[in-house]
Amino acid sequence: MRLRVTALIATGLVLAAGLSAKGTTVELVVSGGDLRAPIEITREVQFANPWGDAFVHSWIAIPEPPADRQRYAVDFYEELGNREVKRMYVVEYAPSPFGRGAIHLPGPGDAQYRLNISTIYRNGEDGRWFPASDDWERVVGSRVSGR
């Protein structure tokens, strides 16, 4: 019985350690495109957790946006369990003049791929474009389109 309790406690500690390795998004930094300087967003960013799916409208891939559309890099900064803030994930964002923009998850040939898969591996989704969520458009899209 004591061995069983010890095993359950050990399993709980391993699971807790794994969950604490996942952070809370505390900042998004938008750069590139036509920006003169990066935009740092620290309010209302918790929805943009790389381990969740709230930054993407649906996980149905869409065609790559036209090459003439502005594109921005968006870095996700996470506060980890030890209160360390670290860049954990990067996506490419292309706003649309017609509504919902598109988010690109870097794939094997992209510079940020290694960083992203060290945070979360999205089998079959890395390297593809997806529609941005309403929250993303409100928090990120409004800052690059409404300047």
C-alpha positions in Angstrom: 0.0 0.0 0.0 2.8 2.4 0.9 4.5 1.7 -2.5 1.2 2.5 -4.3 0.9 5.9 -2.4 4.5 6.7 -3.2 4.0 5.9 -6.9 0.9 8.1 -7.0 2.7 11.0 -5.3 5.6 10.6 -7.7 3.2 10.6 -10.7 1.5 13.7 -9.4 4.9 15.5 -9.1 5.9 14.5 -12.6 2.6 15.8 -14.0 2.8 19.0 -12.0 6.3 19.6 -13.2 5.2 19.1 -16.8 2.3 21.5 -16.4 4.4 24.2 -14.7 6.8 24.1 -17.6 4.0 25.5 -19.6 3.7 29.2 -19.0 1.3 32.1 -19.1 1.5 34.5 -22.0 2.6 37.9 -20.6 3.7 39.7 -23.8 3.4 39.5 -27.5 6.0 41.4 -29.6 5.1 42.3 -33.1 7.9 43.2 -35.6 8.7 43.4 -39.3 6.3 44.4 -42.0 6.0 48.2 -42.2 6.8 48.8 -38.5 9.5 51.3 -37.6 9.8 49.7 -34.2 8.4 46.6 -32.6 5.0 46.8 -30.9 5.0 45.3 -27.4 1.6 44.1 -26.2 1.1 43.2 -22.6 -2.6 43.6 -22.0 -5.2 41.0 -22.9 -2.6 38.6 -24.2 -3.4 35.5 -22.1 -5.6 34.0 -24.9 -2.4 33.7 -27.1 -1.0 30.7 -25.3 1.1 28.5 -27.6 -0.2 25.3 -25.9 -3.8 26.3 -26.5 -5.6 27.0 -29.7 -7.4 30.4 -29.0 -5.1 32.4 -31.3 -6.3 30.5 -34.3 -9.9 30.6 -35.5 -10.0 27.1 -36.7 -7.3 24.4 -37.3 -8.3 24.1 -41.0 -5.4 25.2 -43.1 -6.0 28.0 -45.6 -4.0 29.1 -48.7 -0.9 31.3 -48.1 -1.9 35.0 -48.3 -0.7 37.0 -51.4 3.0 37.8 -51.4 2.3 41.6 -51.5 0.5 41.6 -48.1 2.4 42.9 -45.1 3.8 40.2 -42.8 4.8 40.5 -39.2 6.6 38.2 -36.8 4.9 37.8 -33.5 6.9 36.5 -30.5 5.1 34.9 -27.6 6.7 35.6 -24.2 5.7 33.2 -21.4 6.1 33.6 -17.7 7.2 30.2 -16.5 6.6 28.6 -13.1 9.8 30.1 -11.7 8.6 33.6 -12.8 11.2 33.7 -15.6 9.9 35.3 -18.7 11.1 33.7 -21.9 10.4 33.8 -25.6 8.8 30.5 -26.3 7.0 30.7 -29.7 6.9 32.7 -32.9 4.3 32.9 -35.7 4.1 35.0 -38.8 0.9 37.1 -39.2 -0.5 38.6 -42.4 -3.5 40.9 -41.8 -6.2 41.0 -44.4 -7.8 44.1 -45.7 -11.0 42.0 -46.2 -11.4 40.7 -42.6 -9.7 37.9 -40.8 -5.9 37.7 -41.2 -3.8 34.6 -41.4 -1.3 33.0 -39.0 1.6 30.9 -40.3 3.2 28.3 -38.0 6.9 28.0 -39.0 7.7 24.6 -40.6 10.9 22.6 -40.9 12.5 25.1 -43.4 11.8 28.2 -41.3 14.2 29.9 -38.9 11.8 29.7 -35.9 10.8 26.1 -36.3 13.3 24.7 -33.7 12.2 27.2 -31.1 8.5 26.4 -31.7 8.9 22.6 -31.6 10.9 22.9 -28.4 7.7 24.4 -27.0 5.0 22.4 -28.7 5.1 20.1 -31.8 1.9 20.5 -33.8 1.9 17.4 -36.0 0.6 18.2 -39.5 0.1 21.9 -38.6 3.6 23.3 -38.6 4.5 25.0 -41.9 0.9 25.9 -42.7 -1.4 29.0 -42.6 -4.5 29.2 -40.5 -7.2 31.9 -40.0 -6.5 34.2 -37.0 -9.0 34.2 -34.1 -11.3 37.0 -33.2 -9.2 37.7 -30.1 -6.1 37.8 -32.2 -7.6 40.3 -34.6 -8.8 42.4 -31.6 -5.5 42.4 -29.8 -2.8 42.0 -32.5 -4.6 42.8 -35.8 -6.0 46.1 -34.5 -2.5 47.3 -33.6 -0.9 46.7 -37.0 -4.0 47.6 -39.1 -5.2 50.6 -37.1 -2.0 52.6 -37.1 
